[in-house]
Amino acid sequence: NAGVTQTPKFQVLKTGQSMTLQCAQDMNHEYMSWYRQDPGMGLRLIHYSVGAGITDQGEVPNGYNVSRSTTEDFPLRLLSAAPSQTSVYFCASRTGGGETEAFFGQGTRLTVV
Amino acid sequence: GNSVTQMEGPVTLSEEAFLTINCTYTATGYPSLFWYVQYPGEGLQLLLKATKADDKGSNKGFEATYRKETTSFHLEKGSVQVSDSAVYFCALPPSGSARQLTFGSGTQLTVLP
């Protein structure tokens, strides 16, 4: 069982470059979300989606775009990378509604120089 | 809104020591409560949960009891092992305007042989 798959695992970008972090899940989950994890700050929600075609902003959305064209995929786009976006990014999915368990990918460690 | 306050880390223990990581929460009603664990280099995974007041969640020797009187869900283990070294997150499920999980800031545990 693949679960939630994130690619790449590591990435180095130059300031101003753009890139897309990929996230795919094979559990037919309705809800997907992106978090960033920074030392001493826990997990902060960037964007989330409650189904194909529906996305919304989380706590720290600036500088990031998302789309959800299929149930399986939820890519995160960095439009113009900045050093402040150096972080570890996690994608998560869960079944819709209720108090359900979230499943996480292994993370993408991004460094912006 | 929902919030989770978690014991500050890091915590360093010797093998076979007793572990307590404190967690208190603010929420409307009586939601389920979760503990997630993040092993080095991996994403978060559900460690245990409790779905109602006075419930005890348990897994891998860890336990946590849902105390509505003190709005707490402290994580305990009687005898930690080196393999328990990880970051532990207390979490609330989505509710109301909070469409995604609410996490505590995480507690880094290091167990020394």
Chai-1 contact restraints between the chains, C-beta under 6 A:
chainA,res_idxA,chainB,res_idxB,connection_type,confidence,min_distance_angstrom,max_distance_angstrom,comment,restraint_id
A,S33,B,Q100,contact,1.0,0.0,6.0,A-B,restraint_1
A,G42,B,F103,contact,1.0,0.0,6.0,A-B,restraint_2
A,G42,B,S105,contact,1.0,0.0,6.0,A-B,restraint_3
A,G42,B,G106,contact,1.0,0.0,6.0,A-B,restraint_4
A,L43,B,F103,contact,1.0,0.0,6.0,A-B,restraint_5
A,L45,B,Q100,contact,1.0,0.0,6.0,A-B,restraint_6
A,Y48,B,Q100,contact,1.0,0.0,6.0,A-B,restraint_7
A,F90,B,G43,contact,1.0,0.0,6.0,A-B,restraint_8
A,E99,B,S32,contact,1.0,0.0,6.0,A-B,restraint_9
A,E99,B,P93,contact,1.0,0.0,6.0,A-B,restraint_10
A,E101,B,L46,contact,1.0,0.0,6.0,A-B,restraint_11
A,A102,B,L101,contact,1.0,0.0,6.0,A-B,restraint_12
A,F104,B,G43,contact,1.0,0.0,6.0,A-B,restraint_13
A,F104,B,L44,contact,1.0,0.0,6.0,A-B,restraint_14
A,G105,B,G43,contact,1.0,0.0,6.0,A-B,restraint_15
A,Q106,B,E42,contact,1.0,0.0,6.0,A-B,restraint_16
A,Q106,B,G43,contact,1.0,0.0,6.0,A-B,restraint_17
A,G107,B,G43,contact,1.0,0.0,6.0,A-B,restraint_18
